Amino acid sequence: MSAHRKSGLVYGALLSLVGLAGCQHGPSINWGHLSRNQDSRVQFIVVHATEIDFPTSLQVLTRGDVSSHYLVDRDGTIYGLVPESRRAWHAGPSYWEGATPLNPSSIGIEIVSVPTGMPEATEAGFPEAQITAVERLVADIAQRHEVRPDRIVGHGEVQPEGRTDPGRLFPWQRLIAKGLVPTTDPRLVEQFTQDFQNHGLPDLNWVQSRLSLQGYQVPCTGDLDPPTRRVLSVFQGRYRQSLITGEPDVETLAILAALTSPGGRRVLSPTEGWRDFQPDPPLHSHCPSR
Ligand SMILES: [Zn+2]
């Protein structure tokens, strides 16, 4: 941070104090009757991977034309780049559970995913120190803003047109283990697997309807068109990371069926163990399932 920026912040803080005293700038406001009907502007947390090394990530996110609230380096250092009260430019044309675009209502976390000196978009795992920092940061943001587990998502999930980060190497199971994001009961996945193997796979109308129910923006065409394949691929990148071709195979559809069936989503509570998690009000699909 430059000295100029620092002095700007100090100056801003002084102005705020003056404002609190009610001396300057703007009308006098009586704040004595706060409404109980309010919640945080922050409804979503979007997890990214930078696909470039740390020095380049910092340059792009502070001096380029995009930004994020936080940048987590590979050694676990967390950099705050944009205050949470302000909008960062991290998600572009994005959609989740009917909300669009997500920049005004989300916190963006960029995770450095390429070791310094390696080529751009190198596929490398995330070091332990970095993932521990991400866990703590997501937990803290989710707790302070009461962000629902189903609203902590990957960038590719909310912008499947051209984005896949944080990618198939991001360990979502670590966030599941901390009770931050939902997962499904493996026994339910097994039941659907048996069902699909015995009776055949559901059709593409069903697939699109269930992807929509899960929160994705997907066309309701009944075809495995390129946008649907991209959504399936980012779904696999999160829930079935071994194969991310976008092919609607038995395993992929069994996981999707389990997640979107009544009682199919669960979150780990540190005190109560697994508990059923259903968004309230319930989500609905934008695609009819015939
Ligand atoms: Zn991203």
Boltz pocket constraint, residues with backbone or C-beta under 6 A from the ligand:
constraints:
  - pocket:
      binder: B
      contacts: [[A, 47], [A, 48], [A, 49], [A, 90], [A, 155], [A, 156], [A, 163], [A, 165]]
      max_distance: 6.0
